[in-house]
Amino acid sequence: MASSERVAVVTGASRGIGEQIARVLHRDGAKILGIDVPQAASELQAVTRELDGDHLTLDITTKDAPQRIARFVKETYGGVDVVVHNAGITRDKRLMNMKRDTFASAIAVNLTAPERITAELLKQKLVNENGRIIGVASIAGIAGNMGQTNYAASKAGVIGFVDSLADELEHGITVNAVAPGFIETKMTAAVPFATREVGRRLNALSQGGLPVDVAETVAFFASPAAAGVNGNVVRVCGQSLLGA
Ligand SMILES: NC(=O)c1ccc[n+]([C@@H]2O[C@H](COP(=O)([O-])OP(=O)(O)OC[C@H]3O[C@@H](n4cnc5c(N)ncnc54)[C@H](O)[C@@H]3O)[C@@H](O)[C@H]2O)c1
């Protein structure tokens, strides 16, 4: 690693929005540490190999995940400049049909894991001066979405977390979030056809967004130009009417 190179950790980096975030941050000069579940190991390795980066396969909800990430960062780079909490899941059901575990799993991946990883990195003073912590929320966390009480609650939690943490950070470290609308990935490919078409078209641009649209907004938060931007949430949704 070149000594001036910034280090960026991206969770859920094997595909979709996370993969694009890794690619765009690498384009902007960062060394990438991509993280994803063991089942996605080969895709993750293919991405990070292409970007001359590193990879760590783990489930971010496991008890020791924050410590394992912190140890890898400390031993490999000494610290991290950009942390992007991108990994996320949907488990859609109306609340009356939702199992406790289904609600809890969305909260665990989308909200508790980013909180625990952030806390561990800050506690161990591994976020470098002028570091950037970036959450991936959703417009569902701003205005809700039917069948997504668990997902929307977790993403609203990300927004509240970012708003509050911004006041606590020192040494030029900032925290912000993006709130994507409908973005064309495997996550939205799993949505039933009619709902997918509504999500895709009901916005000012009449089309679904691309992972790179979200990645470029993350790259702005990570850039020197965003030094004065802290505790903000930017919607990347083309003025979506769903969740507006
Ligand atoms: N696609 C959209 O329309 C959309 C809209 C709003 C927000 N988002 C958010 O953007 C992020 C990326 O979404 P995507 O569409 O690329 O989804 P995706 O399902 O294509 O990718 C998510 C990635 O996260 C990883 N992941 C899931 N659980 C994990 C865990 N426990 N530990 C480690 N990695 C884990 C998956 O393996 C996968 O690689 C998510 O947080 C999602 O909620 C997506």
The ligand as an SDF file (V2000), in Angstrom:
LIG
                    3D

 44 48  0  0  0  0  0  0  0  0999 V2000
  -31.4520   -1.7080   -4.1340 N   0  0  0  0  0  0  0  0  0  0  0  0
  -32.2320   -0.7370   -3.6460 C   0  0  0  0  0  0  0  0  0  0  0  0
  -33.2260   -0.3140   -4.2810 O   0  0  0  0  0  0  0  0  0  0  0  0
  -31.9230   -0.1000   -2.3310 C   0  0  0  0  0  0  0  0  0  0  0  0
  -32.7240    0.9860   -1.9150 C   0  0  0  0  0  0  0  0  0  0  0  0
  -32.4690    1.6010   -0.6930 C   0  0  0  0  0  0  0  0  0  0  0  0
  -31.4310    1.1380    0.0930 C   0  0  0  0  0  0  0  0  0  0  0  0
  -30.6730    0.0810   -0.3110 N   0  0  0  0  0  0  0  0  0  0  0  0
  -29.6080   -0.3850    0.5880 C   0  0  0  0  0  0  0  0  0  0  0  0
  -28.3850   -0.4390   -0.1150 O   0  0  0  0  0  0  0  0  0  0  0  0
  -27.5570   -1.4650    0.4500 C   0  0  0  0  0  0  0  0  0  0  0  0
  -27.0980   -2.4090   -0.6580 C   0  0  0  0  0  0  0  0  0  0  0  0
  -28.2380   -2.9520   -1.2840 O   0  0  0  0  0  0  0  0  0  0  0  0
  -28.1940   -3.7970   -2.6470 P   0  0  0  0  0  0  0  0  0  0  0  0
  -29.4210   -3.4550   -3.3920 O   0  0  0  0  0  0  0  0  0  0  0  0
  -26.8620   -3.6770   -3.2830 O   0  0  0  0  0  0  0  0  0  0  0  0
  -28.4230   -5.2670   -2.0390 O   0  0  0  0  0  0  0  0  0  0  0  0
  -27.7770   -6.6770   -2.4120 P   0  0  0  0  0  0  0  0  0  0  0  0
  -28.6570   -7.6720   -1.7530 O   0  0  0  0  0  0  0  0  0  0  0  0
  -27.5390   -6.8030   -3.8710 O   0  0  0  0  0  0  0  0  0  0  0  0
  -26.3600   -6.6010   -1.6740 O   0  0  0  0  0  0  0  0  0  0  0  0
  -26.2710   -6.5930   -0.2710 C   0  0  0  0  0  0  0  0  0  0  0  0
  -24.9230   -7.1640    0.1150 C   0  0  0  0  0  0  0  0  0  0  0  0
  -24.8400   -7.1750    1.5580 O   0  0  0  0  0  0  0  0  0  0  0  0
  -24.3240   -8.4310    1.9550 C   0  0  0  0  0  0  0  0  0  0  0  0
  -24.7660   -8.7880    3.3010 N   0  0  0  0  0  0  0  0  0  0  0  0
  -26.0410   -9.0420    3.6980 C   0  0  0  0  0  0  0  0  0  0  0  0
  -26.0600   -9.4270    4.9830 N   0  0  0  0  0  0  0  0  0  0  0  0
  -24.7750   -9.4170    5.4160 C   0  0  0  0  0  0  0  0  0  0  0  0
  -24.1470   -9.7300    6.6440 C   0  0  0  0  0  0  0  0  0  0  0  0
  -24.8600  -10.1660    7.6820 N   0  0  0  0  0  0  0  0  0  0  0  0
  -22.8000   -9.6280    6.7440 N   0  0  0  0  0  0  0  0  0  0  0  0
  -22.0700   -9.2010    5.6800 C   0  0  0  0  0  0  0  0  0  0  0  0
  -22.5990   -8.8760    4.4780 N   0  0  0  0  0  0  0  0  0  0  0  0
  -23.9440   -8.9970    4.3430 C   0  0  0  0  0  0  0  0  0  0  0  0
  -24.8920   -9.4090    0.9210 C   0  0  0  0  0  0  0  0  0  0  0  0
  -24.1900  -10.6480    0.9130 O   0  0  0  0  0  0  0  0  0  0  0  0
  -24.7490   -8.6140   -0.3600 C   0  0  0  0  0  0  0  0  0  0  0  0
  -23.4820   -8.7640   -0.9520 O   0  0  0  0  0  0  0  0  0  0  0  0
  -28.4140   -2.1380    1.5200 C   0  0  0  0  0  0  0  0  0  0  0  0
  -28.1230   -1.5950    2.7970 O   0  0  0  0  0  0  0  0  0  0  0  0
  -29.8310   -1.7820    1.1160 C   0  0  0  0  0  0  0  0  0  0  0  0
  -30.7320   -1.8210    2.1890 O   0  0  0  0  0  0  0  0  0  0  0  0
  -30.9050   -0.5540   -1.5000 C   0  0  0  0  0  0  0  0  0  0  0  0
  1  2  1  0
  2  3  2  0
  2  4  1  0
  4  5  1  0
  4 44  2  0
  5  6  2  0
  6  7  1  0
  7  8  2  0
  8  9  1  0
  8 44  1  0
  9 10  1  0
  9 42  1  0
 10 11  1  0
 11 12  1  0
 11 40  1  0
 12 13  1  0
 13 14  1  0
 14 15  2  0
 14 16  1  0
 14 17  1  0
 17 18  1  0
 18 19  2  0
 18 20  1  0
 18 21  1  0
 21 22  1  0
 22 23  1  0
 23 24  1  0
 23 38  1  0
 24 25  1  0
 25 26  1  0
 25 36  1  0
 26 27  1  0
 26 35  1  0
 27 28  2  0
 28 29  1  0
 29 30  1  0
 29 35  2  0
 30 31  1  0
 30 32  2  0
 32 33  1  0
 33 34  2  0
 34 35  1  0
 36 37  1  0
 36 38  1  0
 38 39  1  0
 40 41  1  0
 40 42  1  0
 42 43  1  0
M  CHG  2   8   1  16  -1
M  END
$$$$
